[in-house]
């Protein structure tokens, strides 16, 4: 890859641009994000296990603890975006890692002195979730300032791959750590992942430009509104949010129905059920690996609707699975969905980062995440209700079909006439 630069006499010359693998700052950001993703995945498993093993928590208490972990995205995502746009993103990520280290470190400390309570675990889950919200919004907003626009697709592909790997290996790692060193000590190892992430962020040499100071009398609500107005006023971003939110709504339905379908309809054992459900993460890993190459062949803008309407179409075969060898249809369809939606996510995140002004990047990412994550729990409730009303298999057909049909929202948009994401004019 080359880029144009001016020499000392003002003559334009081509300068070889190193690949992302050789860009030290990106590798450090990638490493920090990977460690953070793994830590978050382990936390989601280790904290409930601490509640069950150490405190003998009831099913309802464990449910509340799980809800506390995800509540932060619904409550704090929008203000997080406004705050992120006012500060240097790298500094915020370092603070978030430090806080998560201290927050999670309080659990084994309290357990060692026999003063650990469910109240503390609820606060830990909520506080760690808030830090995760700020970290996620910050790193997605920081990336465009660290690399070139035409490198975003490849960079997001790498970040997406490690995110899928964390989803695949994080729960197993969390469970293994609990079995190996005990529930409380597993949290110690988890906390150390944030310490390593913090060290990676501290090693980044490139310093981002400080954000312009906002007017002294500008309220936070106005800044939040600006982000929402930008997202929903943009003819393509608006369709991307509707598509993603709709896809996540039906994705929440499939998540609620999949395990019931495997166990009760196909009579799959618990161990094999876990392996089959891991197929989505495996598909996601492959999607992250090949998203960049597919975007080059299909078009970096066109791939956004192609990934949903073409690549995700085979997911419907999962609902046609039957007991015995027919069970194989489920992991095939499940993995195809994971592959397609990883490609889609990488492409749409790259588009969002490419068209959003730097001063709105945090609020844009937060507004999108607030909407699209908010539909998932609604989908889970709908899945359970519909499965009880019409049966698990018919409800699963509806869920897969709805997830695929969400792609029409971006197809019937200006994206249909675009091959590639427009690059900003060189200044």
C-alpha positions as CSV (number, residue, x, y, z in Angstrom):
1,X,0.0,0.0,0.0
2,X,1.3,3.5,-0.9
3,X,0.4,7.0,0.0
4,X,1.4,10.3,-1.4
5,X,3.7,12.6,0.5
6,X,5.6,15.9,-0.3
7,X,9.4,15.9,-0.1
8,X,11.4,18.9,1.1
9,X,11.1,20.6,-2.3
10,X,7.3,20.2,-2.5
11,X,7.4,17.3,-5.0
12,X,4.8,14.6,-4.5
13,X,6.3,11.1,-4.1
14,X,4.8,7.7,-3.3
15,X,5.7,6.4,0.2
16,X,5.2,2.7,1.0
17,X,2.6,2.4,3.8
18,X,3.3,-0.6,6.1
19,X,0.6,-3.2,6.5
20,X,-1.5,-3.2,9.6
21,X,0.6,-6.1,10.9
22,X,3.6,-3.8,11.0
23,X,1.8,-0.7,12.5
24,X,2.8,-0.9,16.1
25,X,0.1,1.4,17.5
26,X,-2.7,-0.6,15.8
27,X,-1.3,-3.9,17.0
28,X,-1.3,-2.4,20.6
29,X,-4.9,-1.2,20.2
30,X,-5.9,-4.6,18.8
31,X,-4.1,-6.4,21.7
32,X,-5.8,-4.2,24.3
33,X,-9.3,-4.7,22.7
34,X,-8.7,-8.4,22.5
35,X,-7.7,-8.7,26.2
36,X,-10.7,-6.5,27.1
37,X,-13.1,-8.6,25.1
38,X,-11.8,-11.8,26.7
39,X,-12.0,-10.2,30.1
40,X,-15.6,-9.2,29.5
41,X,-16.5,-12.7,28.3
42,X,-14.9,-14.3,31.3
43,X,-16.7,-11.9,33.7
44,X,-20.1,-12.8,32.3
45,X,-19.4,-16.4,33.3
46,X,-17.2,-16.0,36.4
47,X,-19.5,-13.5,38.3
48,X,-22.6,-15.7,38.2
49,X,-20.4,-18.7,39.2
50,X,-19.1,-16.8,42.2
51,X,-22.7,-16.1,43.2
52,X,-23.7,-19.7,42.9
53,X,-20.6,-21.4,44.3
54,X,-19.6,-18.9,47.0
55,X,-22.9,-17.3,48.0
56,X,-25.3,-20.1,47.1
57,X,-27.5,-17.6,45.2
58,X,-31.0,-18.4,44.0
59,X,-32.0,-18.6,40.4
60,X,-33.7,-15.2,40.7
61,X,-30.6,-13.6,42.2
62,X,-28.4,-15.0,39.4
63,X,-30.9,-13.6,36.9
64,X,-30.7,-10.2,38.5
65,X,-26.9,-10.4,38.4
66,X,-26.9,-11.2,34.7
67,X,-29.3,-8.3,34.0
68,X,-27.1,-5.9,36.0
69,X,-24.2,-6.7,33.6
70,X,-26.2,-5.7,30.5
71,X,-28.2,-2.9,32.0
72,X,-25.4,-0.5,31.5
73,X,-25.7,-0.5,27.7
74,X,-29.4,0.5,27.9
75,X,-28.9,3.2,30.6
76,X,-25.4,4.7,30.0
77,X,-24.7,4.3,26.2
78,X,-26.1,7.6,25.1
79,X,-24.4,9.8,27.8
80,X,-21.2,7.7,27.3
81,X,-21.1,8.9,23.7
82,X,-21.4,12.5,24.6
83,X,-18.7,12.2,27.2
84,X,-16.4,10.3,24.9
85,X,-16.5,13.1,22.3
86,X,-15.3,15.6,24.9
87,X,-12.2,13.6,25.9
88,X,-9.2,11.8,24.4
89,X,-10.4,8.2,23.7
90,X,-7.1,6.5,24.6
91,X,-7.1,8.1,28.0
92,X,-10.7,7.0,28.6
93,X,-9.8,3.4,27.7
94,X,-6.9,3.4,30.1
95,X,-9.1,4.7,32.9
96,X,-11.8,2.1,32.1
97,X,-9.2,-0.7,32.3
98,X,-7.9,0.6,35.6
99,X,-11.4,0.9,37.1
100,X,-12.4,-2.6,36.0
101,X,-9.2,-4.0,37.5
102,X,-10.1,-2.4,40.9
103,X,-13.8,-3.2,40.7
104,X,-13.3,-6.9,39.9
105,X,-10.3,-7.1,42.3
106,X,-12.7,-6.2,45.1
107,X,-14.5,-9.5,44.7
108,X,-11.7,-12.0,45.7
109,X,-10.6,-9.5,48.4
110,X,-14.0,-9.5,50.0
111,X,-14.3,-13.3,49.6
112,X,-10.9,-13.7,51.4
113,X,-12.3,-11.8,54.4
114,X,-15.6,-13.6,54.2
115,X,-17.6,-10.3,53.7
116,X,-18.7,-10.8,50.1
117,X,-22.4,-10.2,49.5
118,X,-24.9,-10.3,46.6
119,X,-25.2,-6.6,47.0
120,X,-21.5,-6.1,46.2
121,X,-21.8,-8.5,43.2
122,X,-24.7,-6.4,41.8
123,X,-22.7,-3.2,42.2
124,X,-19.6,-4.9,40.6
125,X,-21.6,-6.1,37.6
126,X,-23.2,-2.7,37.1
127,X,-20.0,-0.7,37.5
128,X,-17.9,-3.1,35.3
129,X,-20.7,-2.9,32.7
130,X,-20.5,0.9,32.7
131,X,-16.7,0.8,32.1
132,X,-17.2,-1.7,29.3
133,X,-19.7,0.7,27.6
134,X,-17.2,3.5,27.8
135,X,-14.4,1.3,26.6
136,X,-16.3,-0.1,23.6
137,X,-17.6,3.4,22.5
138,X,-14.0,4.8,22.9
139,X,-12.1,2.2,20.9
140,X,-14.6,2.2,18.0
141,X,-14.3,6.0,17.9
142,X,-10.5,6.0,18.4
143,X,-9.7,3.6,15.5
144,X,-10.3,6.1,12.7
145,X,-7.7,8.5,14.2
146,X,-5.1,5.8,14.3
147,X,-5.2,4.5,10.8
148,X,-6.2,5.5,7.3
149,X,-9.8,5.4,6.1
150,X,-8.9,2.8,3.4
151,X,-7.5,0.5,6.2
152,X,-10.7,0.5,8.3
153,X,-12.3,-2.5,6.7
154,X,-9.2,-4.7,7.3
155,X,-8.8,-3.3,10.8
156,X,-12.4,-3.9,11.8
157,X,-12.1,-7.4,10.4
158,X,-9.2,-8.2,12.7
159,X,-11.1,-6.6,15.7
160,X,-14.2,-8.6,14.8
161,X,-12.3,-11.8,14.5
162,X,-10.9,-11.5,18.0
163,X,-14.3,-10.5,19.3
164,X,-15.8,-13.7,17.9
165,X,-12.9,-15.7,19.4
166,X,-13.6,-14.1,22.8
167,X,-17.2,-15.1,22.5
168,X,-16.2,-18.7,21.6
169,X,-13.4,-19.1,24.2
170,X,-14.4,-16.7,26.9
171,X,-17.1,-18.8,28.5
172,X,-15.0,-21.9,28.4
173,X,-12.0,-20.1,29.8
174,X,-14.2,-18.7,32.6
175,X,-15.6,-22.1,33.5
176,X,-12.1,-23.7,33.3
177,X,-10.6,-21.0,35.6
178,X,-13.3,-21.6,38.2
179,X,-12.7,-25.4,38.1
180,X,-8.9,-24.9,38.3
181,X,-8.5,-22.1,40.9
182,X,-11.9,-21.6,42.4
183,X,-14.6,-19.0,41.7
184,X,-13.1,-16.1,43.6
185,X,-9.5,-16.6,42.2
186,X,-10.9,-16.8,38.7
187,X,-11.9,-13.2,39.1
188,X,-8.3,-12.4,39.9
189,X,-7.1,-13.8,36.6
190,X,-10.0,-12.0,34.9
191,X,-8.9,-8.6,36.5
192,X,-5.4,-9.2,35.3
193,X,-6.6,-9.2,31.7
194,X,-7.6,-5.5,32.2
195,X,-4.2,-4.7,33.6
196,X,-2.6,-6.1,30.5
197,X,-5.0,-4.2,28.3
198,X,-4.1,-1.0,30.1
199,X,-0.4,-1.6,29.5
200,X,-1.1,-2.1,25.8
201,X,-3.0,1.2,25.6
202,X,-0.2,3.0,27.5
203,X,2.3,1.7,24.9
204,X,0.5,3.5,22.0
205,X,2.8,6.3,20.8
206,X,0.6,8.3,18.5
207,X,-1.3,11.0,20.4
208,X,-4.8,12.0,19.1
209,X,-5.8,15.6,18.6
210,X,-7.6,17.0,21.6
211,X,-11.3,17.4,20.9
212,X,-12.6,21.0,20.5
213,X,-13.9,22.4,23.8
214,X,-17.7,22.5,23.9
215,X,-19.5,25.7,24.9
216,X,-19.5,26.1,28.6
217,X,-23.3,26.3,28.9
218,X,-24.0,23.3,26.6
219,X,-26.0,20.7,28.5
220,X,-25.3,17.0,28.1
221,X,-28.8,16.4,26.8
222,X,-28.2,18.7,23.8
223,X,-25.0,16.8,22.9
224,X,-26.8,13.5,23.1
225,X,-29.6,14.9,20.9
226,X,-27.0,16.0,18.3
227,X,-25.7,12.4,18.0
228,X,-29.2,10.9,17.6
229,X,-30.1,13.6,15.1
230,X,-27.0,12.9,13.0
231,X,-27.6,9.1,13.0
232,X,-31.4,9.3,12.2
233,X,-31.0,12.3,9.8
234,X,-28.5,10.5,7.6
235,X,-30.2,8.6,4.8
236,X,-28.0,5.6,5.0
237,X,-27.0,5.4,8.7
238,X,-30.7,5.5,9.5
239,X,-31.4,2.4,7.4
240,X,-28.3,0.7,8.8
241,X,-29.6,1.2,12.3
242,X,-33.1,0.0,11.4
243,X,-31.6,-3.1,9.7
244,X,-29.3,-3.9,12.6
245,X,-31.9,-3.3,15.2
246,X,-34.4,-5.5,13.4
247,X,-31.8,-8.2,12.8
248,X,-30.9,-8.1,16.5
249,X,-34.6,-8.3,17.5
250,X,-35.0,-11.5,15.5
251,X,-31.6,-12.6,16.6
252,X,-32.8,-12.3,20.2
253,X,-35.7,-14.6,19.3
254,X,-33.3,-17.3,17.8
255,X,-31.1,-17.1,20.9
256,X,-34.2,-17.7,23.1
257,X,-35.4,-20.6,21.0
258,X,-32.3,-22.4,19.8
259,X,-31.4,-24.3,23.0
260,X,-35.0,-25.3,23.5
261,X,-35.2,-26.5,19.9
262,X,-32.0,-28.6,20.2
263,X,-32.9,-30.2,23.5
264,X,-36.6,-30.8,23.2
265,X,-37.2,-31.1,19.5
266,X,-33.9,-32.8,18.4
267,X,-33.1,-34.5,21.7
268,X,-29.5,-33.3,21.7
269,X,-27.5,-33.8,24.9
270,X,-26.2,-30.8,26.9
271,X,-22.6,-31.2,26.0
272,X,-23.3,-31.4,22.2
273,X,-25.8,-28.5,22.5
274,X,-22.9,-26.3,23.7
275,X,-20.7,-27.4,20.8
276,X,-23.5,-26.8,18.2
277,X,-24.2,-23.3,19.6
278,X,-20.5,-22.5,19.4
279,X,-20.9,-22.8,15.6
280,X,-22.1,-19.2,15.4
281,X,-18.9,-18.0,16.9
282,X,-16.9,-20.2,14.5
283,X,-18.8,-18.7,11.6
284,X,-18.1,-15.2,13.1
285,X,-14.4,-16.0,13.2
286,X,-14.4,-17.0,9.5
287,X,-16.4,-13.9,8.7
288,X,-13.9,-11.7,10.4
289,X,-11.1,-13.3,8.5
290,X,-12.6,-13.0,5.0
291,X,-14.6,-9.8,5.3
292,X,-11.8,-7.6,3.8
293,X,-11.3,-9.9,0.8
294,X,-15.1,-10.1,0.2
295,X,-15.4,-6.4,0.4
296,X,-12.7,-6.0,-2.3
297,X,-14.5,-8.3,-4.6
298,X,-18.1,-7.3,-4.0
299,X,-17.6,-3.6,-3.0
300,X,-17.1,-2.1,0.5
301,X,-20.6,-0.5,0.4
302,X,-22.4,-3.2,-1.5
303,X,-21.2,-5.9,0.9
304,X,-23.4,-4.4,3.6
305,X,-26.7,-5.6,2.0
306,X,-25.2,-8.6,0.2
307,X,-23.9,-10.1,3.5
308,X,-27.5,-10.2,4.9
309,X,-29.6,-11.0,1.8
310,X,-27.2,-13.5,0.2
311,X,-24.7,-14.9,2.8
312,X,-27.3,-15.3,5.6
313,X,-30.0,-16.9,3.5
314,X,-28.8,-20.5,4.3
315,X,-29.6,-19.9,8.0
316,X,-33.2,-21.0,7.4
317,X,-32.0,-24.7,7.0
318,X,-31.3,-24.7,10.8
319,X,-35.1,-24.7,11.5
320,X,-35.5,-27.7,9.1
321,X,-33.2,-29.9,11.2
322,X,-34.6,-33.3,12.4
323,X,-33.4,-35.8,15.0
324,X,-30.5,-37.9,14.0
325,X,-28.2,-37.0,11.1
326,X,-30.6,-34.2,10.3
327,X,-29.3,-32.4,13.3
328,X,-26.3,-31.4,11.2
329,X,-28.5,-28.9,9.4
330,X,-28.7,-26.8,12.5
331,X,-24.9,-26.0,13.0
332,X,-24.6,-25.4,9.3
333,X,-27.4,-22.8,9.3
334,X,-26.3,-21.4,12.6
335,X,-22.7,-21.0,11.4
336,X,-23.8,-19.3,8.2
337,X,-25.7,-16.7,10.2
338,X,-22.6,-16.1,12.3
339,X,-20.5,-15.7,9.2
340,X,-22.9,-13.4,7.4
341,X,-23.6,-11.1,10.4
342,X,-19.9,-10.7,11.2
343,X,-19.2,-9.6,7.6
344,X,-22.2,-7.3,7.9
345,X,-21.1,-5.8,11.2
346,X,-17.5,-5.2,10.0
347,X,-18.8,-3.5,6.8
348,X,-21.4,-1.3,8.5
349,X,-19.1,-0.2,11.3
350,X,-16.5,0.7,8.7
351,X,-19.1,2.8,6.8
352,X,-20.2,4.5,10.0
353,X,-16.6,5.4,10.9
354,X,-15.9,6.7,7.3
355,X,-18.9,9.1,7.1
356,X,-19.0,10.5,10.6
357,X,-17.2,13.7,11.5
358,X,-14.6,13.1,14.3
359,X,-16.4,15.4,16.7
360,X,-19.5,13.2,16.5
361,X,-17.8,9.8,16.4
362,X,-18.5,8.9,20.1
363,X,-22.1,10.0,20.0
364,X,-22.7,8.2,16.7
365,X,-21.3,4.9,18.0
366,X,-23.2,5.2,21.3
367,X,-26.5,6.1,19.6
368,X,-26.3,3.1,17.3
369,X,-25.3,0.7,20.1
370,X,-28.1,2.0,22.3
371,X,-30.7,1.3,19.7
372,X,-29.4,-2.0,18.3
373,X,-28.6,-3.6,21.7
374,X,-31.9,-2.5,23.1
375,X,-33.9,-4.7,20.7
376,X,-32.2,-8.0,21.7
377,X,-33.9,-8.5,25.1
378,X,-37.3,-7.6,23.5
379,X,-36.6,-10.3,20.9
380,X,-35.8,-12.8,23.6
381,X,-39.2,-12.2,25.2
382,X,-41.0,-12.4,21.9
383,X,-39.2,-15.6,21.1
384,X,-40.3,-17.2,24.3
385,X,-43.9,-16.0,23.9
386,X,-44.2,-17.0,20.2
387,X,-42.6,-20.4,20.9
388,X,-45.2,-21.1,23.5
389,X,-48.0,-19.9,21.2
390,X,-47.3,-21.6,17.9
391,X,-44.5,-24.1,18.7
392,X,-40.7,-23.9,18.8
393,X,-40.0,-24.9,15.2
394,X,-42.5,-22.5,13.6
395,X,-41.3,-19.7,15.9
396,X,-37.7,-20.4,14.8
397,X,-38.7,-20.2,11.2
398,X,-40.2,-16.8,11.8
399,X,-37.0,-15.7,13.7
400,X,-34.6,-16.8,10.9
401,X,-36.8,-15.3,8.2
402,X,-37.2,-12.0,10.0
403,X,-33.4,-11.8,10.6
404,X,-32.8,-12.4,6.9
405,X,-35.5,-9.9,5.8
406,X,-33.9,-7.1,7.8
407,X,-31.4,-6.8,4.9
408,X,-34.1,-5.2,2.7
409,X,-33.9,-2.0,4.8
410,X,-30.4,-1.4,3.5
411,X,-31.1,-2.7,0.1
412,X,-33.8,-0.1,-0.5
413,X,-31.5,2.8,0.3
414,X,-28.8,4.8,-1.5
415,X,-26.4,1.9,-0.7
416,X,-28.0,-0.1,-3.6
417,X,-26.4,2.3,-6.1
418,X,-23.0,2.3,-4.4
419,X,-20.2,-0.2,-4.9
420,X,-17.6,1.2,-2.4
421,X,-17.7,3.5,0.6
422,X,-16.8,7.0,-0.6
423,X,-13.4,8.2,0.6
424,X,-13.0,11.6,2.1
425,X,-11.3,14.2,-0.1
426,X,-7.6,14.7,0.7
427,X,-7.0,17.9,2.5
